[in-house]
Amino acid sequence: MRLRVSAEGGRASVEVLGAVPALLMLGLVLFQLLAIGYASALAGNAAEAGALAVASGVDATDAARRAVPGWSRARMRVSEGGGRVRVRLRPPSPLRAVARKFEIEAEAVVAK
């Protein structure tokens, strides 16, 4: 009886070890989806801040950059023209190849 229990316990350990890579991959995918959602919110807020700056006659690029946390400023591009402020932001990613693939874009318009 003991021999049978220990053999089944070893098989369960191997099955758990086989599931670890799948769980890690699932965790990475979920993290990336959350990062994309957060970057989308940041880009929208930055575009809106830039548009409000255009409306008040202040530099839109500077206002958009001040509207986001420090880590995201290096990943952000701001362009403005004709009352439009467009912000492009790359979300953080644990994999460099994935980080280059995603870019979130948000735009805000001010009627002059």
Jmol script that loads the backbone (N, CA, C; Angstrom):
load data "model"
ATOM      1  N   MET A   1       0.811  -1.186   0.000  1.00  0.00           N
ATOM      2  CA  MET A   1       0.000   0.000   0.000  1.00  0.00           C
ATOM      3  C   MET A   1       0.861   1.259   0.000  1.00  0.00           C
ATOM      4  N   ARG A   2       1.918   1.282   0.770  1.00  0.00           N
ATOM      5  CA  ARG A   2       2.777   2.453   0.823  1.00  0.00           C
ATOM      6  C   ARG A   2       3.458   2.721  -0.514  1.00  0.00           C
ATOM      7  N   LEU A   3       3.867   1.690  -1.192  1.00  0.00           N
ATOM      8  CA  LEU A   3       4.532   1.843  -2.475  1.00  0.00           C
ATOM      9  C   LEU A   3       3.615   2.522  -3.481  1.00  0.00           C
ATOM     10  N   ARG A   4       2.387   2.173  -3.487  1.00  0.00           N
ATOM     11  CA  ARG A   4       1.411   2.747  -4.417  1.00  0.00           C
ATOM     12  C   ARG A   4       1.163   4.232  -4.114  1.00  0.00           C
ATOM     13  N   VAL A   5       1.039   4.599  -2.862  1.00  0.00           N
ATOM     14  CA  VAL A   5       0.807   5.987  -2.469  1.00  0.00           C
ATOM     15  C   VAL A   5       2.001   6.849  -2.864  1.00  0.00           C
ATOM     16  N   SER A   6       3.201   6.391  -2.631  1.00  0.00           N
ATOM     17  CA  SER A   6       4.382   7.183  -2.959  1.00  0.00           C
ATOM     18  C   SER A   6       4.544   7.325  -4.472  1.00  0.00           C
ATOM     19  N   ALA A   7       4.166   6.340  -5.251  1.00  0.00           N
ATOM     20  CA  ALA A   7       4.248   6.455  -6.710  1.00  0.00           C
ATOM     21  C   ALA A   7       3.252   7.483  -7.224  1.00  0.00           C
ATOM     22  N   GLU A   8       2.059   7.509  -6.652  1.00  0.00           N
ATOM     23  CA  GLU A   8       1.074   8.499  -7.073  1.00  0.00           C
ATOM     24  C   GLU A   8       1.487   9.897  -6.634  1.00  0.00           C
ATOM     25  N   GLY A   9       2.121  10.015  -5.486  1.00  0.00           N
ATOM     26  CA  GLY A   9       2.597  11.316  -5.012  1.00  0.00           C
ATOM     27  C   GLY A   9       3.677  11.868  -5.933  1.00  0.00           C
ATOM     28  N   GLY A  10       4.527  11.022  -6.449  1.00  0.00           N
ATOM     29  CA  GLY A  10       5.553  11.468  -7.391  1.00  0.00           C
ATOM     30  C   GLY A  10       4.954  11.928  -8.697  1.00  0.00           C
ATOM     31  N   ARG A  11       3.923  11.250  -9.158  1.00  0.00           N
ATOM     32  CA  ARG A  11       3.268  11.641 -10.400  1.00  0.00           C
ATOM     33  C   ARG A  11       2.581  13.003 -10.239  1.00  0.00           C
ATOM     34  N   ALA A  12       2.002  13.236  -9.089  1.00  0.00           N
ATOM     35  CA  ALA A  12       1.362  14.525  -8.838  1.00  0.00           C
ATOM     36  C   ALA A  12       2.397  15.648  -8.847  1.00  0.00           C
ATOM     37  N   SER A  13       3.576  15.392  -8.304  1.00  0.00           N
ATOM     38  CA  SER A  13       4.637  16.408  -8.303  1.00  0.00           C
ATOM     39  C   SER A  13       5.070  16.742  -9.724  1.00  0.00           C
ATOM     40  N   VAL A  14       5.174  15.736 -10.561  1.00  0.00           N
ATOM     41  CA  VAL A  14       5.556  15.957 -11.953  1.00  0.00           C
ATOM     42  C   VAL A  14       4.472  16.753 -12.678  1.00  0.00           C
ATOM     43  N   GLU A  15       3.217  16.458 -12.379  1.00  0.00           N
ATOM     44  CA  GLU A  15       2.123  17.207 -13.002  1.00  0.00           C
ATOM     45  C   GLU A  15       2.138  18.665 -12.568  1.00  0.00           C
ATOM     46  N   VAL A  16       2.427  18.917 -11.319  1.00  0.00           N
ATOM     47  CA  VAL A  16       2.515  20.299 -10.826  1.00  0.00           C
ATOM     48  C   VAL A  16       3.667  21.020 -11.511  1.00  0.00           C
ATOM     49  N   LEU A  17       4.810  20.346 -11.638  1.00  0.00           N
ATOM     50  CA  LEU A  17       5.946  20.951 -12.325  1.00  0.00           C
ATOM     51  C   LEU A  17       5.619  21.260 -13.795  1.00  0.00           C
ATOM     52  N   GLY A  18       4.802  20.421 -14.405  1.00  0.00           N
ATOM     53  CA  GLY A  18       4.399  20.670 -15.782  1.00  0.00           C
ATOM     54  C   GLY A  18       3.451  21.855 -15.906  1.00  0.00           C
ATOM     55  N   ALA A  19       2.705  22.140 -14.856  1.00  0.00           N
ATOM     56  CA  ALA A  19       1.752  23.246 -14.892  1.00  0.00           C
ATOM     57  C   ALA A  19       2.412  24.591 -14.589  1.00  0.00           C
ATOM     58  N   VAL A  20       3.578  24.598 -13.977  1.00  0.00           N
ATOM     59  CA  VAL A  20       4.240  25.846 -13.601  1.00  0.00           C
ATOM     60  C   VAL A  20       4.517  26.739 -14.808  1.00  0.00           C
ATOM     61  N   PRO A  21       5.086  26.247 -15.908  1.00  0.00           N
ATOM     62  CA  PRO A  21       5.305  27.133 -17.060  1.00  0.00           C
ATOM     63  C   PRO A  21       4.002  27.724 -17.609  1.00  0.00           C
ATOM     64  N   ALA A  22       2.938  26.941 -17.622  1.00  0.00           N
ATOM     65  CA  ALA A  22       1.654  27.464 -18.110  1.00  0.00           C
ATOM     66  C   ALA A  22       1.134  28.559 -17.180  1.00  0.00           C
ATOM     67  N   LEU A  23       1.283  28.381 -15.891  1.00  0.00           N
ATOM     68  CA  LEU A  23       0.857  29.407 -14.931  1.00  0.00           C
ATOM     69  C   LEU A  23       1.699  30.670 -15.052  1.00  0.00           C
ATOM     70  N   LEU A  24       2.997  30.509 -15.259  1.00  0.00           N
ATOM     71  CA  LEU A  24       3.868  31.674 -15.464  1.00  0.00           C
ATOM     72  C   LEU A  24       3.488  32.431 -16.732  1.00  0.00           C
ATOM     73  N   MET A  25       3.196  31.710 -17.790  1.00  0.00           N
ATOM     74  CA  MET A  25       2.794  32.350 -19.041  1.00  0.00           C
ATOM     75  C   MET A  25       1.475  33.094 -18.871  1.00  0.00           C
ATOM     76  N   LEU A  26       0.544  32.476 -18.180  1.00  0.00           N
ATOM     77  CA  LEU A  26      -0.734  33.129 -17.905  1.00  0.00           C
ATOM     78  C   LEU A  26      -0.526  34.400 -17.089  1.00  0.00           C
ATOM     79  N   GLY A  27       0.351  34.354 -16.112  1.00  0.00           N
ATOM     80  CA  GLY A  27       0.670  35.532 -15.308  1.00  0.00           C
ATOM     81  C   GLY A  27       1.271  36.647 -16.140  1.00  0.00           C
ATOM     82  N   LEU A  28       2.184  36.295 -17.050  1.00  0.00           N
ATOM     83  CA  LEU A  28       2.779  37.304 -17.923  1.00  0.00           C
ATOM     84  C   LEU A  28       1.743  37.945 -18.841  1.00  0.00           C
ATOM     85  N   VAL A  29       0.841  37.140 -19.387  1.00  0.00           N
ATOM     86  CA  VAL A  29      -0.203  37.663 -20.265  1.00  0.00           C
ATOM     87  C   VAL A  29      -1.128  38.600 -19.493  1.00  0.00           C
ATOM     88  N   LEU A  30      -1.524  38.202 -18.289  1.00  0.00           N
ATOM     89  CA  LEU A  30      -2.390  39.051 -17.474  1.00  0.00           C
ATOM     90  C   LEU A  30      -1.696  40.357 -17.094  1.00  0.00           C
ATOM     91  N   PHE A  31      -0.410  40.276 -16.736  1.00  0.00           N
ATOM     92  CA  PHE A  31       0.354  41.486 -16.429  1.00  0.00           C
ATOM     93  C   PHE A  31       0.399  42.412 -17.633  1.00  0.00           C
ATOM     94  N   GLN A  32       0.639  41.857 -18.811  1.00  0.00           N
ATOM     95  CA  GLN A  32       0.724  42.682 -20.014  1.00  0.00           C
ATOM     96  C   GLN A  32      -0.614  43.349 -20.328  1.00  0.00           C
ATOM     97  N   LEU A  33      -1.706  42.627 -20.158  1.00  0.00           N
ATOM     98  CA  LEU A  33      -3.023  43.219 -20.397  1.00  0.00           C
ATOM     99  C   LEU A  33      -3.307  44.350 -19.412  1.00  0.00           C
ATOM    100  N   LEU A  34      -2.943  44.168 -18.166  1.00  0.00           N
ATOM    101  CA  LEU A  34      -3.113  45.238 -17.178  1.00  0.00           C
ATOM    102  C   LEU A  34      -2.237  46.447 -17.510  1.00  0.00           C
ATOM    103  N   ALA A  35      -1.016  46.201 -17.943  1.00  0.00           N
ATOM    104  CA  ALA A  35      -0.115  47.295 -18.309  1.00  0.00           C
ATOM    105  C   ALA A  35      -0.643  48.066 -19.517  1.00  0.00           C
ATOM    106  N   ILE A  36      -1.217  47.368 -20.474  1.00  0.00           N
ATOM    107  CA  ILE A  36      -1.796  48.037 -21.643  1.00  0.00           C
ATOM    108  C   ILE A  36      -2.991  48.898 -21.222  1.00  0.00           C
ATOM    109  N   GLY A  37      -3.835  48.384 -20.353  1.00  0.00           N
ATOM    110  CA  GLY A  37      -4.970  49.169 -19.873  1.00  0.00           C
ATOM    111  C   GLY A  37      -4.530  50.397 -19.102  1.00  0.00           C
ATOM    112  N   TYR A  38      -3.525  50.251 -18.265  1.00  0.00           N
ATOM    113  CA  TYR A  38      -3.020  51.385 -17.491  1.00  0.00           C
ATOM    114  C   TYR A  38      -2.377  52.418 -18.416  1.00  0.00           C
ATOM    115  N   ALA A  39      -1.614  51.958 -19.393  1.00  0.00           N
ATOM    116  CA  ALA A  39      -0.991  52.883 -20.345  1.00  0.00           C
ATOM    117  C   ALA A  39      -2.051  53.621 -21.158  1.00  0.00           C
ATOM    118  N   SER A  40      -3.139  52.955 -21.475  1.00  0.00           N
ATOM    119  CA  SER A  40      -4.225  53.597 -22.200  1.00  0.00           C
ATOM    120  C   SER A  40      -4.837  54.731 -21.377  1.00  0.00           C
ATOM    121  N   ALA A  41      -5.052  54.486 -20.101  1.00  0.00           N
ATOM    122  CA  ALA A  41      -5.586  55.534 -19.220  1.00  0.00           C
ATOM    123  C   ALA A  41      -4.601  56.692 -19.091  1.00  0.00           C
ATOM    124  N   LEU A  42      -3.317  56.385 -18.949  1.00  0.00           N
ATOM    125  CA  LEU A  42      -2.304  57.437 -18.850  1.00  0.00           C
ATOM    126  C   LEU A  42      -2.225  58.272 -20.119  1.00  0.00           C
ATOM    127  N   ALA A  43      -2.271  57.611 -21.270  1.00  0.00           N
ATOM    128  CA  ALA A  43      -2.190  58.334 -22.545  1.00  0.00           C
ATOM    129  C   ALA A  43      -3.406  59.246 -22.719  1.00  0.00           C
ATOM    130  N   GLY A  44      -4.580  58.768 -22.363  1.00  0.00           N
ATOM    131  CA  GLY A  44      -5.780  59.593 -22.460  1.00  0.00           C
ATOM    132  C   GLY A  44      -5.714  60.808 -21.552  1.00  0.00           C
ATOM    133  N   ASN A  45      -5.248  60.612 -20.333  1.00  0.00           N
ATOM    134  CA  ASN A  45      -5.109  61.729 -19.399  1.00  0.00           C
ATOM    135  C   ASN A  45      -4.074  62.733 -19.890  1.00  0.00           C
ATOM    136  N   ALA A  46      -2.967  62.231 -20.428  1.00  0.00           N
ATOM    137  CA  ALA A  46      -1.923  63.127 -20.923  1.00  0.00           C
ATOM    138  C   ALA A  46      -2.411  63.924 -22.133  1.00  0.00           C
ATOM    139  N   ALA A  47      -3.148  63.290 -23.031  1.00  0.00           N
ATOM    140  CA  ALA A  47      -3.676  64.000 -24.194  1.00  0.00           C
ATOM    141  C   ALA A  47      -4.661  65.078 -23.756  1.00  0.00           C
ATOM    142  N   GLU A  48      -5.479  64.763 -22.789  1.00  0.00           N
ATOM    143  CA  GLU A  48      -6.438  65.750 -22.282  1.00  0.00           C
ATOM    144  C   GLU A  48      -5.725  66.918 -21.604  1.00  0.00           C
ATOM    145  N   ALA A  49      -4.693  66.626 -20.832  1.00  0.00           N
ATOM    146  CA  ALA A  49      -3.919  67.691 -20.189  1.00  0.00           C
ATOM    147  C   ALA A  49      -3.244  68.573 -21.234  1.00  0.00           C
ATOM    148  N   GLY A  50      -2.737  67.949 -22.295  1.00  0.00           N
ATOM    149  CA  GLY A  50      -2.127  68.720 -23.371  1.00  0.00           C
ATOM    150  C   GLY A  50      -3.138  69.601 -24.089  1.00  0.00           C
ATOM    151  N   ALA A  51      -4.331  69.078 -24.313  1.00  0.00           N
ATOM    152  CA  ALA A  51      -5.376  69.857 -24.979  1.00  0.00           C
ATOM    153  C   ALA A  51      -5.813  71.035 -24.115  1.00  0.00           C
ATOM    154  N   LEU A  52      -5.919  70.828 -22.819  1.00  0.00           N
ATOM    155  CA  LEU A  52      -6.258  71.929 -21.916  1.00  0.00           C
ATOM    156  C   LEU A  52      -5.159  72.987 -21.917  1.00  0.00           C
ATOM    157  N   ALA A  53      -3.919  72.544 -22.045  1.00  0.00           N
ATOM    158  CA  ALA A  53      -2.807  73.496 -22.121  1.00  0.00           C
ATOM    159  C   ALA A  53      -2.878  74.311 -23.405  1.00  0.00           C
ATOM    160  N   VAL A  54      -3.239  73.658 -24.505  1.00  0.00           N
ATOM    161  CA  VAL A  54      -3.404  74.393 -25.773  1.00  0.00           C
ATOM    162  C   VAL A  54      -4.492  75.444 -25.620  1.00  0.00           C
ATOM    163  N   ALA A  55      -5.580  75.087 -24.982  1.00  0.00           N
ATOM    164  CA  ALA A  55      -6.698  76.009 -24.793  1.00  0.00           C
ATOM    165  C   ALA A  55      -6.301  77.217 -23.956  1.00  0.00           C
ATOM    166  N   SER A  56      -5.380  77.019 -23.025  1.00  0.00           N
ATOM    167  CA  SER A  56      -4.967  78.132 -22.177  1.00  0.00           C
ATOM    168  C   SER A  56      -3.688  78.804 -22.652  1.00  0.00           C
ATOM    169  N   GLY A  57      -3.141  78.369 -23.779  1.00  0.00           N
ATOM    170  CA  GLY A  57      -1.963  79.013 -24.355  1.00  0.00           C
ATOM    171  C   GLY A  57      -0.640  78.577 -23.754  1.00  0.00           C
ATOM    172  N   VAL A  58      -0.606  77.426 -23.125  1.00  0.00           N
ATOM    173  CA  VAL A  58       0.618  76.893 -22.512  1.00  0.00           C
ATOM    174  C   VAL A  58       1.147  75.770 -23.395  1.00  0.00           C
ATOM    175  N   ASP A  59       2.417  75.411 -23.211  1.00  0.00           N
ATOM    176  CA  ASP A  59       3.041  74.348 -23.996  1.00  0.00           C
ATOM    177  C   ASP A  59       2.358  73.006 -23.733  1.00  0.00           C
ATOM    178  N   ALA A  60       1.786  72.421 -24.767  1.00  0.00           N
ATOM    179  CA  ALA A  60       1.037  71.167 -24.631  1.00  0.00           C
ATOM    180  C   ALA A  60       1.938  69.986 -24.321  1.00  0.00           C
ATOM    181  N   THR A  61       3.114  69.942 -24.914  1.00  0.00           N
ATOM    182  CA  THR A  61       4.026  68.819 -24.687  1.00  0.00           C
ATOM    183  C   THR A  61       4.445  68.751 -23.231  1.00  0.00           C
ATOM    184  N   ASP A  62       4.792  69.891 -22.678  1.00  0.00           N
ATOM    185  CA  ASP A  62       5.200  69.936 -21.278  1.00  0.00           C
ATOM    186  C   ASP A  62       4.043  69.542 -20.364  1.00  0.00           C
ATOM    187  N   ALA A  63       2.851  70.021 -20.651  1.00  0.00           N
ATOM    188  CA  ALA A  63       1.683  69.687 -19.826  1.00  0.00           C
ATOM    189  C   ALA A  63       1.363  68.194 -19.897  1.00  0.00           C
ATOM    190  N   ALA A  64       1.470  67.617 -21.080  1.00  0.00           N
ATOM    191  CA  ALA A  64       1.197  66.183 -21.235  1.00  0.00           C
ATOM    192  C   ALA A  64       2.230  65.360 -20.479  1.00  0.00           C
ATOM    193  N   ARG A  65       3.483  65.763 -20.534  1.00  0.00           N
ATOM    194  CA  ARG A  65       4.531  65.016 -19.830  1.00  0.00           C
ATOM    195  C   ARG A  65       4.386  65.127 -18.321  1.00  0.00           C
ATOM    196  N   ARG A  66       3.925  66.279 -17.837  1.00  0.00           N
ATOM    197  CA  ARG A  66       3.728  66.433 -16.394  1.00  0.00           C
ATOM    198  C   ARG A  66       2.514  65.654 -15.895  1.00  0.00           C
ATOM    199  N   ALA A  67       1.638  65.238 -16.792  1.00  0.00           N
ATOM    200  CA  ALA A  67       0.415  64.525 -16.398  1.00  0.00           C
ATOM    201  C   ALA A  67       0.620  63.032 -16.164  1.00  0.00           C
ATOM    202  N   VAL A  68       1.807  62.524 -16.457  1.00  0.00           N
ATOM    203  CA  VAL A  68       2.059  61.085 -16.303  1.00  0.00           C
ATOM    204  C   VAL A  68       3.175  60.858 -15.294  1.00  0.00           C
ATOM    205  N   PRO A  69       3.256  59.653 -14.701  1.00  0.00           N
ATOM    206  CA  PRO A  69       4.354  59.337 -13.777  1.00  0.00           C
ATOM    207  C   PRO A  69       5.707  59.345 -14.493  1.00  0.00           C
ATOM    208  N   GLY A  70       6.754  59.496 -13.723  1.00  0.00           N
ATOM    209  CA  GLY A  70       8.094  59.615 -14.280  1.00  0.00           C
ATOM    210  C   GLY A  70       8.531  58.461 -15.169  1.00  0.00           C
ATOM    211  N   TRP A  71       8.201  57.213 -14.806  1.00  0.00           N
ATOM    212  CA  TRP A  71       8.665  56.063 -15.583  1.00  0.00           C
ATOM    213  C   TRP A  71       8.120  56.080 -17.004  1.00  0.00           C
ATOM    214  N   SER A  72       6.949  56.670 -17.200  1.00  0.00           N
ATOM    215  CA  SER A  72       6.328  56.605 -18.526  1.00  0.00           C
ATOM    216  C   SER A  72       6.756  57.746 -19.446  1.00  0.00           C
ATOM    217  N   ARG A  73       7.409  58.767 -18.913  1.00  0.00           N
ATOM    218  CA  ARG A  73       7.817  59.903 -19.759  1.00  0.00           C
ATOM    219  C   ARG A  73       8.809  59.492 -20.830  1.00  0.00           C
ATOM    220  N   ALA A  74       9.675  58.563 -20.517  1.00  0.00           N
ATOM    221  CA  ALA A  74      10.671  58.113 -21.492  1.00  0.00           C
ATOM    222  C   ALA A  74      10.030  57.272 -22.589  1.00  0.00           C
ATOM    223  N   ARG A  75       8.858  56.717 -22.335  1.00  0.00           N
ATOM    224  CA  ARG A  75       8.168  55.856 -23.298  1.00  0.00           C
ATOM    225  C   ARG A  75       7.090  56.606 -24.067  1.00  0.00           C
ATOM    226  N   MET A  76       7.073  57.927 -23.971  1.00  0.00           N
ATOM    227  CA  MET A  76       5.957  58.718 -24.479  1.00  0.00           C
ATOM    228  C   MET A  76       6.408  59.671 -25.579  1.00  0.00           C
ATOM    229  N   ARG A  77       5.552  59.808 -26.602  1.00  0.00           N
ATOM    230  CA  ARG A  77       5.768  60.794 -27.656  1.00  0.00           C
ATOM    231  C   ARG A  77       4.521  61.669 -27.741  1.00  0.00           C
ATOM    232  N   VAL A  78       4.726  62.964 -27.808  1.00  0.00           N
ATOM    233  CA  VAL A  78       3.611  63.912 -27.872  1.00  0.00           C
ATOM    234  C   VAL A  78       3.756  64.735 -29.138  1.00  0.00           C
ATOM    235  N   SER A  79       2.650  64.881 -29.862  1.00  0.00           N
ATOM    236  CA  SER A  79       2.641  65.768 -31.026  1.00  0.00           C
ATOM    237  C   SER A  79       1.385  66.623 -30.959  1.00  0.00           C
ATOM    238  N   GLU A  80       1.510  67.844 -31.443  1.00  0.00           N
ATOM    239  CA  GLU A  80       0.368  68.747 -31.422  1.00  0.00           C
ATOM    240  C   GLU A  80       0.314  69.555 -32.716  1.00  0.00           C
ATOM    241  N   GLY A  81      -0.889  69.975 -33.046  1.00  0.00           N
ATOM    242  CA  GLY A  81      -1.079  70.809 -34.226  1.00  0.00           C
ATOM    243  C   GLY A  81      -2.565  70.993 -34.510  1.00  0.00           C
ATOM    244  N   GLY A  82      -2.950  72.202 -34.799  1.00  0.00           N
ATOM    245  CA  GLY A  82      -4.334  72.479 -35.151  1.00  0.00           C
ATOM    246  C   GLY A  82      -5.324  72.209 -34.035  1.00  0.00           C
ATOM    247  N   GLY A  83      -4.901  72.398 -32.793  1.00  0.00           N
ATOM    248  CA  GLY A  83      -5.787  72.139 -31.668  1.00  0.00           C
ATOM    249  C   GLY A  83      -5.869  70.680 -31.266  1.00  0.00           C
ATOM    250  N   ARG A  84      -5.109  69.817 -31.923  1.00  0.00           N
ATOM    251  CA  ARG A  84      -5.086  68.389 -31.590  1.00  0.00           C
ATOM    252  C   ARG A  84      -3.799  68.058 -30.848  1.00  0.00           C
ATOM    253  N   VAL A  85      -3.952  67.251 -29.832  1.00  0.00           N
ATOM    254  CA  VAL A  85      -2.792  66.736 -29.099  1.00  0.00           C
ATOM    255  C   VAL A  85      -2.865  65.221 -29.167  1.00  0.00           C
ATOM    256  N   ARG A  86      -1.824  64.609 -29.704  1.00  0.00           N
ATOM    257  CA  ARG A  86      -1.767  63.154 -29.846  1.00  0.00           C
ATOM    258  C   ARG A  86      -0.622  62.631 -28.972  1.00  0.00           C
ATOM    259  N   VAL A  87      -0.953  61.657 -28.144  1.00  0.00           N
ATOM    260  CA  VAL A  87       0.031  61.046 -27.245  1.00  0.00           C
ATOM    261  C   VAL A  87       0.159  59.583 -27.611  1.00  0.00           C
ATOM    262  N   ARG A  88       1.390  59.143 -27.785  1.00  0.00           N
ATOM    263  CA  ARG A  88       1.685  57.725 -28.025  1.00  0.00           C
ATOM    264  C   ARG A  88       2.537  57.241 -26.866  1.00  0.00           C
ATOM    265  N   LEU A  89       2.127  56.128 -26.288  1.00  0.00           N
ATOM    266  CA  LEU A  89       2.795  55.618 -25.094  1.00  0.00           C
ATOM    267  C   LEU A  89       2.986  54.115 -25.216  1.00  0.00           C
ATOM    268  N   ARG A  90       4.206  53.670 -24.947  1.00  0.00           N
ATOM    269  CA  ARG A  90       4.485  52.235 -24.923  1.00  0.00           C
ATOM    270  C   ARG A  90       4.323  51.721 -23.501  1.00  0.00           C
ATOM    271  N   PRO A  91       3.483  50.724 -23.290  1.00  0.00           N
ATOM    272  CA  PRO A  91       3.301  50.195 -21.930  1.00  0.00           C
ATOM    273  C   PRO A  91       4.523  49.401 -21.488  1.00  0.00           C
ATOM    274  N   PRO A  92       4.729  49.285 -20.182  1.00  0.00           N
ATOM    275  CA  PRO A  92       5.847  48.469 -19.702  1.00  0.00           C
ATOM    276  C   PRO A  92       5.605  46.998 -20.012  1.00  0.00           C
ATOM    277  N   SER A  93       6.699  46.278 -20.190  1.00  0.00           N
ATOM    278  CA  SER A  93       6.598  44.856 -20.469  1.00  0.00           C
ATOM    279  C   SER A  93       7.851  44.157 -19.961  1.00  0.00           C
ATOM    280  N   PRO A  94       7.700  42.963 -19.398  1.00  0.00           N
ATOM    281  CA  PRO A  94       8.881  42.236 -18.946  1.00  0.00           C
ATOM    282  C   PRO A  94       9.717  41.693 -20.107  1.00  0.00           C
ATOM    283  N   LEU A  95       9.149  41.614 -21.279  1.00  0.00           N
ATOM    284  CA  LEU A  95       9.868  41.117 -22.454  1.00  0.00           C
ATOM    285  C   LEU A  95      10.099  42.263 -23.436  1.00  0.00           C
ATOM    286  N   ARG A  96      11.348  42.507 -23.774  1.00  0.00           N
ATOM    287  CA  ARG A  96      11.700  43.634 -24.633  1.00  0.00           C
ATOM    288  C   ARG A  96      11.053  43.529 -26.015  1.00  0.00           C
ATOM    289  N   ALA A  97      10.986  42.338 -26.574  1.00  0.00           N
ATOM    290  CA  ALA A  97      10.380  42.159 -27.900  1.00  0.00           C
ATOM    291  C   ALA A  97       8.902  42.526 -27.887  1.00  0.00           C
ATOM    292  N   VAL A  98       8.222  42.211 -26.812  1.00  0.00           N
ATOM    293  CA  VAL A  98       6.802  42.535 -26.690  1.00  0.00           C
ATOM    294  C   VAL A  98       6.626  44.037 -26.486  1.00  0.00           C
ATOM    295  N   ALA A  99       7.528  44.655 -25.736  1.00  0.00           N
ATOM    296  CA  ALA A  99       7.431  46.088 -25.454  1.00  0.00           C
ATOM    297  C   ALA A  99       7.493  46.913 -26.734  1.00  0.00           C
ATOM    298  N   ARG A 100       8.240  46.458 -27.706  1.00  0.00           N
ATOM    299  CA  ARG A 100       8.351  47.205 -28.974  1.00  0.00           C
ATOM    300  C   ARG A 100       7.109  47.068 -29.847  1.00  0.00           C
ATOM    301  N   LYS A 101       6.323  46.034 -29.640  1.00  0.00           N
ATOM    302  CA  LYS A 101       5.159  45.768 -30.493  1.00  0.00           C
ATOM    303  C   LYS A 101       3.949  46.618 -30.143  1.00  0.00           C
ATOM    304  N   PHE A 102       3.784  46.931 -28.866  1.00  0.00           N
ATOM    305  CA  PHE A 102       2.593  47.642 -28.422  1.00  0.00           C
ATOM    306  C   PHE A 102       2.858  49.132 -28.328  1.00  0.00           C
ATOM    307  N   GLU A 103       1.898  49.910 -28.777  1.00  0.00           N
ATOM    308  CA  GLU A 103       1.945  51.355 -28.586  1.00  0.00           C
ATOM    309  C   GLU A 103       0.496  51.842 -28.489  1.00  0.00           C
ATOM    310  N   ILE A 104       0.210  52.539 -27.419  1.00  0.00           N
ATOM    311  CA  ILE A 104      -1.130  53.061 -27.190  1.00  0.00           C
ATOM    312  C   ILE A 104      -1.175  54.489 -27.715  1.00  0.00           C
ATOM    313  N   GLU A 105      -2.251  54.848 -28.351  1.00  0.00           N
ATOM    314  CA  GLU A 105      -2.384  56.212 -28.870  1.00  0.00           C
ATOM    315  C   GLU A 105      -3.692  56.817 -28.363  1.00  0.00           C
ATOM    316  N   ALA A 106      -3.594  58.076 -27.922  1.00  0.00           N
ATOM    317  CA  ALA A 106      -4.768  58.825 -27.465  1.00  0.00           C
ATOM    318  C   ALA A 106      -4.699  60.214 -28.084  1.00  0.00           C
ATOM    319  N   GLU A 107      -5.857  60.782 -28.320  1.00  0.00           N
ATOM    320  CA  GLU A 107      -5.911  62.098 -28.961  1.00  0.00           C
ATOM    321  C   GLU A 107      -7.001  62.929 -28.301  1.00  0.00           C
ATOM    322  N   ALA A 108      -6.713  64.201 -28.120  1.00  0.00           N
ATOM    323  CA  ALA A 108      -7.697  65.145 -27.595  1.00  0.00           C
ATOM    324  C   ALA A 108      -7.685  66.369 -28.501  1.00  0.00           C
ATOM    325  N   VAL A 109      -8.858  66.958 -28.688  1.00  0.00           N
ATOM    326  CA  VAL A 109      -9.013  68.102 -29.601  1.00  0.00           C
ATOM    327  C   VAL A 109      -9.630  69.267 -28.832  1.00  0.00           C
ATOM    328  N   VAL A 110      -9.094  70.456 -29.122  1.00  0.00           N
ATOM    329  CA  VAL A 110      -9.643  71.674 -28.539  1.00  0.00           C
ATOM    330  C   VAL A 110     -10.125  72.566 -29.666  1.00  0.00           C
ATOM    331  N   ALA A 111     -11.350  73.030 -29.553  1.00  0.00           N
ATOM    332  CA  ALA A 111     -11.880  73.968 -30.543  1.00  0.00           C
ATOM    333  C   ALA A 111     -11.436  75.378 -30.127  1.00  0.00           C
ATOM    334  N   LYS A 112     -10.770  76.022 -31.039  1.00  0.00           N
ATOM    335  CA  LYS A 112     -10.274  77.389 -30.721  1.00  0.00           C
ATOM    336  C   LYS A 112     -11.291  78.427 -31.055  1.00  0.00           C
TER     337      LYS A 112
END
end "model"
wireframe off; spacefill off
backbone 0.3
color backbone group
